[in-house]
Amino acid sequence: MLRILDQRIVLLVISFFTSLKSTKVLSEWKKCGDRECETAMSRVQATTDYLGPDCRYLNFKTGEEIIVYSKLSRKNENLWIGSKGKDFGYFPKDAVKVEEVFIAEEVEVLTKETDFLCLDGDNYSYE
């Protein structure tokens, strides 16, 4: 009986840390085209296939078009945020090439808790 209880505790701890990883703050700052980060900054094309580590990331295949809305800055400048169709998420800037720039002058703003929302089906969590 104790052995089963020990296994359940271990699984619970692993589940907890996996959940924390998927809601971890990636950066405290981001650059956008406006203060609300609602304006599209650029259009990019995927240069490689990409499969993100959790549901906050945008998955895509080589050649797909992505609209960029913001870019993480300071602590983690290698991640951009954009959409492809109805999908939205983070992706590495090195996996794309810029095709068209819509906003040349960027505004740096603080990130919000909702920037790191992980939507996975009907479940979501915040840090």
ZIBELVEN-V523104 format. One record per pair of residues at least 24 apart in sequence whose C-alpha atoms are under 10 Angstrom apart, sorted by sequence separation. I is the first residue (numbers start at 1). J is the second residue. If there is no record, write none. Layout:
BEGIN
I/J, I/J
END
This chain:
BEGIN
42/66, 43/67, 44/68, 57/81, 58/82, 59/83, 60/84, 42/67, 43/68, 56/81, 57/82, 58/83, 59/84, 90/115, 41/67, 42/68, 43/69, 58/84, 89/115, 90/116, 40/67, 41/68, 42/69, 60/87, 89/116, 40/68, 41/69, 42/70, 59/87, 89/117, 39/68, 40/69, 41/70, 58/87, 59/88, 89/118, 39/69, 40/70, 41/71, 57/87, 58/88, 59/89, 66/96, 68/98, 22/53, 23/54, 38/69, 39/70, 57/88, 58/89, 59/90, 60/91, 65/96, 66/97, 67/98, 21/53, 22/54, 23/55, 37/69, 38/70, 56/88, 57/89, 58/90, 59/91, 64/96, 65/97, 66/98, 21/54, 22/55, 23/56, 37/70, 55/88, 56/89, 57/90, 58/91, 62/95, 63/96, 65/98, 66/99, 67/100, 68/101, 22/56, 37/71, 55/89, 56/90, 57/91, 58/92, 61/95, 62/96, 63/97, 65/99, 68/102, 69/103, 74/108, 81/115, 19/54, 22/57, 33/68, 34/69, 54/89, 55/90, 56/91, 57/92, 60/95, 71/106, 73/108, 18/54, 32/68, 33/69, 34/70, 54/90, 70/106, 72/108, 73/109, 32/69, 33/70, 52/89, 70/107, 71/108, 72/109, 73/110, 31/69, 32/70, 33/71, 44/82, 52/90, 70/108, 72/110, 73/111, 31/70, 32/71, 43/82, 52/91, 70/109, 72/111, 30/70, 31/71, 32/72, 42/82, 43/83, 51/91, 52/92, 30/71, 31/72, 32/73, 41/82, 50/91, 29/71, 30/72, 31/73, 40/82, 50/92, 29/72, 30/73, 31/74, 40/83, 27/71, 28/72, 29/73, 30/74, 27/72, 28/73, 29/74, 30/75, 50/95, 26/72, 27/73, 28/74, 29/75, 30/76, 31/77, 48/94, 49/95, 50/96, 26/73, 27/74, 28/75, 29/76, 30/77, 46/93, 47/94, 48/95, 49/96, 27/75, 28/76, 29/77, 46/94, 47/95, 48/96, 26/75, 27/76, 30/79, 31/80, 32/81, 44/93, 46/95, 47/96, 48/97, 26/76, 27/77, 30/80, 45/95, 46/96, 47/97, 26/77, 30/81, 44/95, 45/96, 46/97, 27/79, 44/96, 45/97, 46/98, 26/79, 43/96, 44/97, 45/98, 43/97, 44/98, 45/99, 43/98, 44/99, 45/100, 42/98, 43/99, 44/100, 42/99, 43/100, 44/101, 42/100, 43/101, 41/100, 42/101, 43/102, 56/115, 41/101, 42/102, 56/116, 40/101, 41/102, 42/103, 56/117, 57/118, 40/102, 41/103, 42/104, 55/117, 56/118, 39/102, 40/103, 41/104, 55/118, 56/119, 26/90, 39/103, 41/105, 54/118, 55/119, 56/120, 41/106, 54/119, 55/120, 54/120, 55/121, 33/102, 34/103, 37/106, 55/124, 33/103, 37/107, 32/103, 33/104, 34/105, 35/106, 36/107, 37/108, 33/105, 34/106, 35/107, 37/109, 32/105, 33/106, 34/107, 35/108, 36/109, 31/105, 32/106, 33/107, 34/108, 35/109, 31/106, 32/107, 33/108, 34/109, 35/110, 30/106, 31/107, 32/108, 30/107, 31/108, 32/109, 30/108, 31/109, 29/108, 30/109, 31/110, 29/109, 30/110, 31/111, 28/109, 29/110, 30/111, 28/110, 29/111, 30/112, 27/110, 28/111, 29/112, 27/111, 28/112, 26/111, 27/112, 28/113, 30/115, 25/111, 25/112, 28/115, 25/113, 27/115, 24/113, 26/115, 27/116, 23/113, 25/115, 26/116, 23/114, 25/116, 23/115, 24/116, 25/117, 23/116, 24/117, 22/116, 23/117, 24/118, 22/117, 23/118, 22/118, 19/118, 23/124, 25/126, 23/125, 24/126, 25/127, 22/125, 23/126, 24/127, 22/126, 23/127, 20/125, 22/127, 19/125, 20/126, 21/127, 19/126, 20/127, 19/127
END
